[in-house]
Amino acid sequence: MTTSTTPTDILSLSRFERLRRAFAALAKVVADPDATDQVLVFNSHINAGSLPQRISVFYADPAGQRLFAEHRAIDSRTDLDALAALPDGTLGHAYAHFLRSRGLTPDIFDGTPAEIADPRAAYVLQRLRQTHDLWHVVTGYDTDPRGEIALQAFTYGQLRAPSSLILAVVGTIKGFNKERALAGEVLAAYRAGTAAQPFATFPWEDHWTASLDDVRAMLGVAALRVAA
């Protein structure tokens, strides 16, 4: 007898089971902040209950409808060599430099999330994953723990995703003894996310050649890099 390897649609799980899986993953993240695979597990399961609301907001925006209709994707088809060749100071150049300087690649975002069966919901989830590094680039928050915590607070201001709130709060509490200024930075990041234009439906691919400063102006943010 063979066993199916098709992942279970997380939206079909009970609330208890989603929370159990989410907090099991969160415990692993707290123990090892570099366990990015567990961050994705935590995000997917803790956010599932409120996902329909974010899907509705995404598709209520004509820009979101266009992204889905055109199957926009930032993945292995994205030409990093071409982006890297753009002038210094452009969004595309900054994005390519960000990825390469950290040994990252958009190739890992090929396909759609297996844990969501609905194609419209899966597209939104994948789009957010694909553009996460662009959020880093535009806000100026780095990929160190301090920057990631601030970006989670910014993301909560944008999306009201429970995972972002929990990660921001847990990260702030865990880092407070070493970084007393962190709480203020996290609060400022949340306020900036609330005030900014929607990042989720922004057509990043249309603005590769625009200056990073111009893109920040379009989105209503400044470089929000936290203090060293």
DRENDO-1510 file (C-alpha; in Angstrom, 1 decimal, always signed):
<recs>
REC; n; res; u; v; w
REC; 1; MET; +0.0; +0.0; +0.0 .
REC; 2; THR; +1.3; +3.5; -0.9 .
REC; 3; THR; +0.9; +6.6; +1.2 .
REC; 4; SER; +0.0; +9.9; -0.3 .
REC; 5; THR; +2.6; +12.6; +0.0 .
REC; 6; THR; +0.2; +15.4; -0.9 .
REC; 7; PRO; +0.6; +18.1; +1.8 .
REC; 8; THR; -2.6; +18.8; +3.8 .
REC; 9; ASP; -4.2; +22.1; +3.0 .
REC; 10; ILE; -3.7; +24.1; +6.2 .
REC; 11; LEU; -7.1; +25.8; +5.8 .
REC; 12; SER; -8.7; +22.4; +6.3 .
REC; 13; LEU; -7.0; +21.8; +9.6 .
REC; 14; SER; -8.7; +22.5; +12.9 .
REC; 15; ARG; -7.8; +25.7; +14.7 .
REC; 16; PHE; -6.2; +23.6; +17.5 .
REC; 17; GLU; -4.0; +21.7; +15.1 .
REC; 18; ARG; -2.9; +24.8; +13.3 .
REC; 19; LEU; -1.9; +26.4; +16.6 .
REC; 20; ARG; -0.1; +23.3; +17.7 .
REC; 21; ARG; +2.0; +23.2; +14.6 .
REC; 22; ALA; +2.5; +26.9; +14.6 .
REC; 23; PHE; +3.9; +27.1; +18.2 .
REC; 24; ALA; +6.0; +24.0; +17.7 .
REC; 25; ALA; +7.7; +25.8; +14.8 .
REC; 26; LEU; +8.0; +29.0; +16.8 .
REC; 27; ALA; +9.8; +27.2; +19.6 .
REC; 28; LYS; +12.4; +26.0; +17.0 .
REC; 29; VAL; +12.7; +29.6; +15.7 .
REC; 30; VAL; +13.3; +31.0; +19.2 .
REC; 31; ALA; +16.0; +28.3; +19.8 .
REC; 32; ASP; +17.5; +28.9; +16.3 .
REC; 33; PRO; +16.7; +32.3; +14.6 .
REC; 34; ASP; +18.3; +31.0; +11.4 .
REC; 35; ALA; +15.7; +28.2; +11.0 .
REC; 36; THR; +14.0; +30.1; +8.2 .
REC; 37; ASP; +12.1; +26.9; +7.1 .
REC; 38; GLN; +10.4; +26.9; +10.5 .
REC; 39; VAL; +9.5; +30.6; +10.2 .
REC; 40; LEU; +7.5; +29.7; +7.0 .
REC; 41; VAL; +5.8; +26.9; +8.9 .
REC; 42; PHE; +4.9; +29.2; +11.8 .
REC; 43; ASN; +3.7; +31.9; +9.5 .
REC; 44; SER; +1.5; +29.6; +7.4 .
REC; 45; HIS; -0.2; +28.0; +10.3 .
REC; 46; ILE; -0.7; +30.9; +12.6 .
REC; 47; ASN; -2.0; +33.1; +9.8 .
REC; 48; ALA; -4.4; +30.6; +8.3 .
REC; 49; GLY; -7.4; +31.7; +10.3 .
REC; 50; SER; -7.1; +35.4; +9.2 .
REC; 51; LEU; -5.8; +34.6; +5.7 .
REC; 52; PRO; -9.2; +35.1; +4.0 .
REC; 53; GLN; -9.3; +38.7; +5.2 .
REC; 54; ARG; -5.9; +39.5; +3.7 .
REC; 55; ILE; -6.8; +37.7; +0.5 .
REC; 56; SER; -9.9; +39.9; +0.2 .
REC; 57; VAL; -7.9; +43.1; +0.8 .
REC; 58; PHE; -5.3; +42.0; -1.8 .
REC; 59; TYR; -7.9; +41.4; -4.6 .
REC; 60; ALA; -10.0; +44.5; -3.7 .
REC; 61; ASP; -7.0; +46.5; -5.0 .
REC; 62; PRO; -7.0; +46.7; -8.8 .
REC; 63; ALA; -3.2; +46.4; -8.6 .
REC; 64; GLY; -3.5; +43.0; -6.8 .
REC; 65; GLN; -6.0; +41.9; -9.5 .
REC; 66; ARG; -3.5; +42.8; -12.2 .
REC; 67; LEU; -0.6; +40.9; -10.5 .
REC; 68; PHE; -2.7; +37.8; -10.4 .
REC; 69; ALA; -4.1; +38.1; -13.9 .
REC; 70; GLU; -0.6; +38.6; -15.3 .
REC; 71; HIS; +0.9; +35.8; -13.1 .
REC; 72; ARG; +3.6; +38.2; -11.9 .
REC; 73; ALA; +6.4; +36.3; -10.2 .
REC; 74; ILE; +9.9; +37.0; -8.8 .
REC; 75; ASP; +11.6; +33.6; -9.1 .
REC; 76; SER; +14.2; +31.8; -11.2 .
REC; 77; ARG; +12.9; +33.6; -14.3 .
REC; 78; THR; +14.0; +36.9; -12.8 .
REC; 79; ASP; +17.3; +37.9; -14.5 .
REC; 80; LEU; +19.6; +38.9; -11.7 .
REC; 81; ASP; +22.5; +39.6; -14.1 .
REC; 82; ALA; +20.4; +42.2; -15.9 .
REC; 83; LEU; +19.3; +43.8; -12.6 .
REC; 84; ALA; +22.8; +43.9; -11.3 .
REC; 85; ALA; +23.9; +45.7; -14.5 .
REC; 86; LEU; +21.4; +48.5; -13.9 .
REC; 87; PRO; +22.9; +51.8; -12.5 .
REC; 88; ASP; +23.8; +52.0; -8.9 .
REC; 89; GLY; +20.9; +53.5; -6.9 .
REC; 90; THR; +18.2; +51.8; -8.9 .
REC; 91; LEU; +15.7; +49.4; -7.3 .
REC; 92; GLY; +16.8; +46.5; -9.5 .
REC; 93; HIS; +20.5; +47.0; -8.8 .
REC; 94; ALA; +19.9; +47.3; -5.1 .
REC; 95; TYR; +17.8; +44.1; -5.1 .
REC; 96; ALA; +20.4; +42.1; -7.0 .
REC; 97; HIS; +23.2; +43.4; -4.7 .
REC; 98; PHE; +21.1; +42.6; -1.6 .
REC; 99; LEU; +20.6; +39.0; -2.7 .
REC; 100; ARG; +24.1; +38.3; -3.9 .
REC; 101; SER; +25.8; +39.9; -1.0 .
REC; 102; ARG; +23.9; +37.5; +1.3 .
REC; 103; GLY; +24.2; +34.4; -0.9 .
REC; 104; LEU; +20.4; +34.4; -1.6 .
REC; 105; THR; +18.5; +33.7; -4.8 .
REC; 106; PRO; +14.9; +34.0; -5.8 .
REC; 107; ASP; +15.0; +30.5; -7.3 .
REC; 108; ILE; +13.6; +29.0; -4.1 .
REC; 109; PHE; +10.3; +30.7; -4.8 .
REC; 110; ASP; +9.5; +28.8; -7.9 .
REC; 111; GLY; +6.0; +27.3; -8.0 .
REC; 112; THR; +3.2; +28.0; -5.5 .
REC; 113; PRO; +2.9; +27.0; -1.8 .
REC; 114; ALA; +1.9; +23.4; -1.5 .
REC; 115; GLU; +0.1; +24.0; +1.8 .
REC; 116; ILE; -2.7; +26.1; +0.3 .
REC; 117; ALA; -5.0; +24.5; -2.3 .
REC; 118; ASP; -6.9; +27.6; -3.4 .
REC; 119; PRO; -4.9; +29.2; -6.3 .
REC; 120; ARG; -5.9; +32.8; -5.5 .
REC; 121; ALA; -4.9; +32.4; -1.8 .
REC; 122; ALA; -1.7; +30.5; -2.8 .
REC; 123; TYR; -0.7; +33.3; -5.2 .
REC; 124; VAL; -1.0; +36.0; -2.5 .
REC; 125; LEU; +1.1; +33.9; +0.0 .
REC; 126; GLN; +3.7; +33.3; -2.6 .
REC; 127; ARG; +3.8; +36.9; -3.7 .
REC; 128; LEU; +4.5; +38.0; -0.2 .
REC; 129; ARG; +7.3; +35.4; +0.2 .
REC; 130; GLN; +8.8; +36.4; -3.1 .
REC; 131; THR; +8.9; +40.1; -2.3 .
REC; 132; HIS; +10.1; +39.8; +1.3 .
REC; 133; ASP; +13.6; +40.7; +0.4 .
REC; 134; LEU; +12.4; +43.8; -1.5 .
REC; 135; TRP; +10.7; +44.9; +1.7 .
REC; 136; HIS; +14.2; +44.7; +3.3 .
REC; 137; VAL; +15.7; +46.7; +0.4 .
REC; 138; VAL; +13.2; +49.5; +0.5 .
REC; 139; THR; +12.9; +49.9; +4.2 .
REC; 140; GLY; +16.6; +49.5; +4.8 .
REC; 141; TYR; +16.1; +46.9; +7.6 .
REC; 142; ASP; +18.9; +44.4; +7.4 .
REC; 143; THR; +18.7; +40.6; +7.8 .
REC; 144; ASP; +20.3; +40.5; +11.2 .
REC; 145; PRO; +17.9; +39.7; +14.1 .
REC; 146; ARG; +17.4; +43.4; +15.0 .
REC; 147; GLY; +16.5; +44.2; +11.4 .
REC; 148; GLU; +14.2; +41.2; +11.0 .
REC; 149; ILE; +12.3; +42.1; +14.2 .
REC; 150; ALA; +11.8; +45.6; +13.0 .
REC; 151; LEU; +10.6; +44.4; +9.6 .
REC; 152; GLN; +8.1; +42.1; +11.3 .
REC; 153; ALA; +6.7; +45.1; +13.1 .
REC; 154; PHE; +6.5; +47.0; +9.8 .
REC; 155; THR; +4.8; +44.0; +8.2 .
REC; 156; TYR; +2.2; +43.9; +10.9 .
REC; 157; GLY; +1.5; +47.5; +10.3 .
REC; 158; GLN; +0.9; +46.7; +6.7 .
REC; 159; LEU; -0.9; +43.3; +6.8 .
REC; 160; ARG; -2.1; +42.7; +10.4 .
REC; 161; ALA; -0.8; +39.2; +10.1 .
REC; 162; PRO; -0.7; +37.5; +13.5 .
REC; 163; SER; +2.7; +35.9; +12.8 .
REC; 164; SER; +4.3; +39.3; +12.3 .
REC; 165; LEU; +3.0; +40.6; +15.6 .
REC; 166; ILE; +4.1; +37.5; +17.5 .
REC; 167; LEU; +7.5; +37.5; +16.0 .
REC; 168; ALA; +8.0; +41.2; +16.6 .
REC; 169; VAL; +6.9; +40.9; +20.3 .
REC; 170; VAL; +8.8; +37.7; +21.0 .
REC; 171; GLY; +11.9; +39.1; +19.3 .
REC; 172; THR; +11.7; +42.4; +21.2 .
REC; 173; ILE; +11.3; +40.6; +24.6 .
REC; 174; LYS; +14.2; +38.3; +23.9 .
REC; 175; GLY; +16.5; +41.0; +22.7 .
REC; 176; PHE; +15.5; +43.8; +25.2 .
REC; 177; ASN; +18.2; +43.1; +27.7 .
REC; 178; LYS; +20.9; +43.5; +25.1 .
REC; 179; GLU; +19.2; +46.2; +23.0 .
REC; 180; ARG; +17.3; +48.6; +25.2 .
REC; 181; ALA; +16.5; +50.8; +22.2 .
REC; 182; LEU; +14.9; +47.9; +20.3 .
REC; 183; ALA; +11.4; +48.5; +21.7 .
REC; 184; GLY; +11.3; +52.0; +20.4 .
REC; 185; GLU; +12.6; +50.9; +17.1 .
REC; 186; VAL; +10.0; +48.2; +16.8 .
REC; 187; LEU; +7.2; +50.7; +17.6 .
REC; 188; ALA; +8.5; +53.1; +15.1 .
REC; 189; ALA; +8.6; +50.3; +12.5 .
REC; 190; TYR; +5.0; +49.4; +13.2 .
REC; 191; ARG; +3.9; +53.0; +12.8 .
REC; 192; ALA; +5.9; +53.3; +9.5 .
REC; 193; GLY; +4.2; +50.2; +8.2 .
REC; 194; THR; +0.8; +51.5; +9.1 .
REC; 195; ALA; +1.4; +54.9; +7.3 .
REC; 196; ALA; +3.1; +53.5; +4.2 .
REC; 197; GLN; +1.3; +52.6; +0.9 .
REC; 198; PRO; +0.5; +48.9; +0.4 .
REC; 199; PHE; +3.7; +46.9; -0.3 .
REC; 200; ALA; +1.8; +43.7; -1.0 .
REC; 201; THR; +0.2; +44.9; -4.3 .
REC; 202; PHE; +3.0; +47.1; -5.5 .
REC; 203; PRO; +4.2; +46.1; -9.0 .
REC; 204; TRP; +7.9; +45.9; -8.2 .
REC; 205; GLU; +8.8; +44.6; -11.6 .
REC; 206; ASP; +7.6; +47.8; -13.2 .
REC; 207; HIS; +10.1; +49.9; -11.3 .
REC; 208; TRP; +13.4; +48.0; -11.5 .
REC; 209; THR; +15.0; +51.0; -13.3 .
REC; 210; ALA; +13.6; +53.6; -11.0 .
REC; 211; SER; +15.8; +55.1; -8.3 .
REC; 212; LEU; +15.4; +53.6; -4.9 .
REC; 213; ASP; +14.6; +57.0; -3.5 .
REC; 214; ASP; +11.8; +57.4; -6.0 .
REC; 215; VAL; +10.3; +54.0; -5.1 .
REC; 216; ARG; +10.5; +54.9; -1.4 .
REC; 217; ALA; +8.7; +58.1; -2.2 .
REC; 218; MET; +6.0; +56.2; -4.1 .
REC; 219; LEU; +5.5; +53.9; -1.1 .
REC; 220; GLY; +5.6; +56.7; +1.5 .
REC; 221; VAL; +8.7; +55.4; +3.4 .
REC; 222; ALA; +12.2; +56.6; +4.1 .
REC; 223; ALA; +15.1; +54.4; +4.7 .
REC; 224; LEU; +14.2; +53.0; +8.1 .
REC; 225; ARG; +17.5; +51.3; +8.9 .
REC; 226; VAL; +17.8; +50.7; +12.7 .
REC; 227; ALA; +20.8; +52.1; +14.5 .
REC; 228; ALA; +23.9; +50.0; +14.7 .
</recs>
